[in-house]
Each structure stands twice: as C-alpha cells, then as structure tokens.
Amino acid sequence: MSKFWEYLKTKSFVYNFFGALGSVVVIILIAYFSLGYYTRHGEGIPVPTLKNLPVEQAIQTLHEQGFEYQIDSVYVQDQPAGTIVEQDPDPGTNVKPGRVIYLTMVTRLAPNVTLPDLSDDNYMEAVATLSNYGLKVGDTTYKSDIADHILEVHFSGQVIKPGAKLPKGSKLDLVIGNGAGASEVDVPDLVNQDLDAAKFAIKGAGLTIGTITYEGAITDSTNLTVTEQFPAKTDSVTKVSLGTRVNLTVSQGKKPDVPN
C-alpha cells in the first residue's frame, strides 16, 4: 500500500494523469465543435409569410429562398381559389435551407353537395338548411298558393329536385307560396241552381255574394232558382279575382212534383 502512495507522488504518474485528462477534454471539444459544424448550430433562415398569397407567388418566394414545398388543398367558401390559407412551419421560424414547407391552398373546384328537401320549409327554415349544406340563397319570388312553403328551387334558371348534386357555395333561387291562395279563381256556373246551392258555391270559390235581385212573384222564399249572374262564365271570361262580388238574379222555383 505504501508503494502505491509513493507511485502517486512520482512525476510519471502526474504526467500520465494530466495527459489522459487533457486527451479527454480535447476529444470532448472536438466532438462538440464538430457536431455544431455538422448541424450548422445557430444558423437558420426565417420562414417567410405565405398565408393569403396566391399559390404561384408563394412557390416563387420559396424557390428564391431555397426552400422545398408540399401543397395540400381544401375548399373554403368565400375565399379566392389558389390562395394559401395555412403554412407549416409558422412565419418567422428559423429553419435550415432546403427545409420542406407545407402549404394548404384553397382548391379551385368546389366539392358537390346534395340538395336537401325544402318542400316543408318556410323561407327562414330553408335559408338555415341551405346554409348548413354550404349553399346560398339568391333571388326569391312569391307565387299565389295556399301554402307558405318552398314551392320550387331553381339553379341556373332550371328547376331542380331534392337529391340533385350541386357545387358547394352555389346560389339557389327560391319560389315561395304567399299563403293567400290563388289570386284568380274560376267563375262558377250558377244559372238554374238553387239559391242556397249557388251561395255555397260562391263562398267555396273564394268569392263574395253580391246583390240578389228577385224577379217575378215570390211565394216561397225557400224555393228560388238563379236565372242570371254577374259576372257570368263566358268564352271570354273564365276567371275573376279572389273575393270578387257575384250578383244574382233569382225567380220562383218550380214546385216539386207531388205523387198521386
């Protein structure tokens, strides 16, 4: 044991110890600086801002700065086709030259969507439904109809049915019932009808009972027959406006036959 301690005090040991220690330090320093050189430690190029640029301009910018790129596409309503909407890495990030920059641009072709059935929807319901499908409402027109629902859907001037395939974002024109029924109705033929039956027919057609003129002697007010009406149904007059007053001329009806 005493010889070991004596050896530690010799110049030979001291030289060997510090020589080995120096070698380890040199190796570590060489490895550190070599790794930094190999990885270009501390060097980098900031990623340019590419969002909202046209794809052609974005690609040109990447080429000029020595970057590679990959492009994916997505449909975004109300965004110009070919516009960059996402990029990875983010703008300003320091990366190595030649790094791949991932871009997402707005596709030039809108995906197709299926037209839903709007026949039971009113205007507000139809707008909400179409919005959920990525479709828009263009012009709206109203048509006389007892219902206040969607009667027809038009696209590019053509009537389309539920289930039709349309580009997402398309504008559709709607034809809507006004809930008031037809603005014009057929003139009923009332001549030779019983007065009560004529009144019933007038109201049923959406018209108004006007003046009733009695012709001749009336002995039984429960048995009257229409002899004239105004307006009358003719070859030139077949329809009148809803609510038009119909005037009647009536006379005593024939007595019913009494069996022997």
SVG drawing of the C-alpha trace seen along z (x, -y; Angstrom):
<svg xmlns="http://www.w3.org/2000/svg" viewBox="-153 -44 162 46">
<polyline fill="none" stroke="black" stroke-width="0.4" points="0.0,0.0 2.9,-2.3 4.4,-1.7 1.1,-2.8 1.1,-6.1 4.7,-6.5 3.8,-6.0 1.1,-8.6 3.8,-11.1 6.0,-10.4 6.4,-12.7 5.5,-9.8 2.0,-9.4 1.4,-13.2 2.4,-13.4 0.2,-10.4 -2.8,-11.6 -2.8,-15.1 -2.0,-13.7 -5.1,-11.4 -7.3,-14.2 -6.2,-16.6 -6.9,-13.9 -10.5,-13.5 -11.0,-17.3 -9.7,-17.6 -11.9,-14.7 -15.0,-16.4 -14.2,-19.7 -13.6,-18.2 -16.9,-16.3 -18.7,-19.4 -17.4,-21.7 -17.7,-19.0 -21.3,-18.4 -22.1,-22.1 -20.4,-22.5 -22.2,-19.4 -25.6,-20.7 -24.8,-24.3 -25.6,-25.1 -27.1,-28.6 -27.6,-29.0 -31.1,-29.2 -33.4,-31.0 -36.7,-32.5 -39.7,-31.1 -41.4,-33.8 -45.1,-34.8 -47.0,-32.9 -50.6,-33.0 -53.1,-34.9 -50.6,-34.9 -51.6,-33.3 -50.0,-29.9 -47.8,-30.9 -46.3,-33.8 -45.8,-31.6 -43.9,-29.0 -41.7,-31.6 -40.8,-33.0 -39.9,-29.6 -37.7,-28.9 -35.9,-32.2 -35.1,-31.4 -34.0,-27.8 -36.9,-26.0 -38.8,-22.9 -42.6,-22.7 -45.5,-20.4 -49.1,-21.5 -52.4,-20.2 -55.8,-21.7 -59.0,-22.4 -62.3,-24.1 -63.0,-27.4 -66.2,-29.2 -65.8,-32.9 -62.0,-32.6 -60.4,-33.1 -59.2,-29.8 -55.5,-29.3 -54.9,-31.3 -52.6,-30.0 -54.6,-29.6 -52.2,-27.6 -48.5,-27.0 -46.2,-24.9 -43.7,-25.9 -45.2,-29.3 -43.9,-32.5 -40.6,-33.7 -39.5,-30.2 -35.8,-29.7 -35.1,-26.5 -32.3,-25.0 -32.0,-25.9 -33.8,-23.3 -36.4,-22.6 -39.8,-21.4 -42.5,-24.0 -46.1,-22.5 -48.8,-24.7 -52.6,-24.5 -54.3,-26.3 -58.0,-26.9 -59.0,-24.4 -60.3,-25.7 -63.0,-23.0 -65.8,-23.1 -67.0,-19.7 -70.5,-18.6 -73.3,-18.7 -76.8,-17.1 -79.8,-19.4 -82.0,-18.7 -85.8,-18.5 -87.2,-22.0 -90.8,-21.4 -92.0,-21.6 -89.8,-24.6 -90.7,-28.2 -88.2,-30.9 -86.3,-31.2 -86.1,-27.4 -84.9,-27.0 -82.1,-29.6 -80.8,-27.9 -81.0,-24.4 -79.2,-25.5 -76.5,-27.3 -75.8,-24.1 -75.3,-22.4 -72.9,-25.1 -75.4,-26.6 -76.6,-30.2 -80.0,-31.8 -80.1,-34.0 -83.4,-35.6 -86.8,-34.9 -90.1,-35.1 -93.6,-34.6 -96.4,-32.7 -100.0,-32.5 -100.5,-29.4 -102.4,-28.4 -99.1,-27.2 -96.3,-29.5 -93.6,-26.9 -91.0,-26.5 -92.7,-25.5 -89.7,-25.3 -85.9,-25.6 -84.1,-27.0 -80.4,-26.7 -79.0,-28.4 -82.6,-29.0 -83.6,-25.4 -86.0,-23.7 -84.0,-21.2 -85.3,-18.5 -84.1,-17.2 -81.1,-14.9 -79.5,-16.9 -75.7,-17.4 -74.5,-21.0 -71.1,-22.6 -70.7,-23.8 -71.4,-27.5 -73.9,-27.6 -76.7,-30.2 -80.2,-28.9 -83.4,-30.9 -86.5,-30.1 -90.1,-30.2 -92.3,-30.6 -96.1,-30.3 -97.6,-33.5 -100.1,-31.6 -103.1,-33.5 -104.1,-31.0 -104.7,-31.8 -105.2,-35.5 -107.7,-34.4 -110.3,-31.7 -112.7,-30.1 -116.1,-31.7 -118.7,-29.2 -121.7,-28.5 -124.7,-29.2 -127.6,-29.6 -130.5,-27.2 -129.1,-26.3 -131.0,-26.6 -130.2,-29.9 -128.7,-28.1 -126.5,-25.9 -125.4,-29.0 -124.4,-30.8 -122.5,-27.8 -120.6,-27.6 -119.7,-31.3 -118.2,-31.1 -116.4,-27.8 -114.7,-29.5 -113.4,-32.3 -115.8,-34.9 -118.3,-37.2 -122.1,-37.1 -123.2,-40.4 -126.7,-41.8 -129.6,-39.4 -132.4,-40.7 -135.8,-39.0 -137.6,-38.6 -141.4,-38.0 -143.7,-37.0 -142.1,-35.2 -144.4,-33.0 -141.9,-30.6 -138.5,-32.1 -137.1,-28.7 -137.6,-27.7 -135.6,-30.1 -133.7,-29.5 -130.8,-31.5 -131.7,-32.9 -128.8,-35.3 -125.4,-36.0 -122.8,-38.7 -120.1,-38.2 -121.2,-35.2 -118.9,-32.5 -118.4,-33.0 -115.9,-32.2 -114.0,-35.4 -114.5,-35.4 -113.4,-32.3 -111.6,-33.7 -112.1,-36.6 -110.0,-38.0 -110.3,-36.4 -113.1,-38.0 -115.0,-39.3 -118.7,-40.1 -121.1,-37.9 -124.6,-39.4 -127.5,-37.1 -131.0,-37.3 -133.5,-34.8 -137.0,-33.8 -139.5,-31.5 -138.5,-27.9 -140.7,-25.2 -142.9,-23.3 -141.8,-19.8 -143.9,-17.1 -146.4,-15.7 -147.0,-11.9 -150.6,-10.8"/>
</svg>
